[in-house]
Amino acid sequence: MQHLNLDVLPYLEALIPFVIAAIILRVLKAQVFEVPVGGAGAPTLMRLYSYISIAGYTLAAFVAIYMVTGAPEALYAAIAAGIVVAAPLVPLMQNAYAYIVLLRSGVVAPGERIEVDGVKGSVHSVGLYATTVRTETGEVIVIPNRVLAERIVSKKPVDRRRLDVYVTLHGVPRSPGTLDEIIMRVRKMLSEFKAGIRGLEATMMVLGFEGDRLTLLIRIYLVNISAVTVSALISRIITTLNAYKPDVRVEAHE
């Protein structure tokens, strides 16, 4: 029995890297990847998390092989793989994390007029890795999100109202591509809706996906929000997402 335990012990120890990787990934997902994110950023962010997960468990596998066999080649492979994976991920993670910070802190939002490092203009869109600003001359400037998170951003107040539309969808399958398809539908609907109303800016955030229930937040910015506008938006949402029996709740903010 003692001999059996000694034989099994290295294999049990080899599980330690996988446990550590699982804990790190779980914390990373809870702190970074399960916060409100906007537009197409949500599925992109989850794909980035999947890539990090694969890389993390691959590194754990090399370390485990080294612990069992003692082969230095496995350790060298783990170090090399870590460098290859980390190098391109560092700038991506910096901008992705800055994107989340920008959304949660409200530093910038589509439609706001800002000035950062001498660049003045209106925020056109806030993407996962960069924010697009349109200047008064019509020039389009792309600013990495980490720059906005690190620099002092000057904002000019805009006299407009905010409308938050919470949409809960039911019976949403967790099959690959479903979330992407829903987001593409909503983005297309919002694009068409914005085209008919001058000065309207809209963003979308994924608030949660529990079981088969998906919760979205559609945020509208407009100088004057009328009951007709709200009614038209709700009608568009219900028509676009009718297959998922949407529940819609509206909150208006000054």
Buried (B, 14 or more C-beta within 10 A) or exposed (E): EEEEEEEEEEEEEBEEBBEEBBEEBEEBBEEBBBBBBBBBBBBBBBEBBEBBBEBBBBBBBBBBBBBEEEEEEBBEBBEEBBEEBEEEBEEBBBBBBBBBBBBEEEBBBBBBBBBBEEBBBBBBBBBBBBBBBBEEEEEEBEBBBBBBBEEEBEBEEBEBEBBBBBBBBEEBEEEEEBBBEBBEEBBEBBEEBBEEBEEBBBBBBBBEBEEEBBBBBBBBBBEEBEEEBBEBBBEBBBEBBEEBEBEBEBEEEE
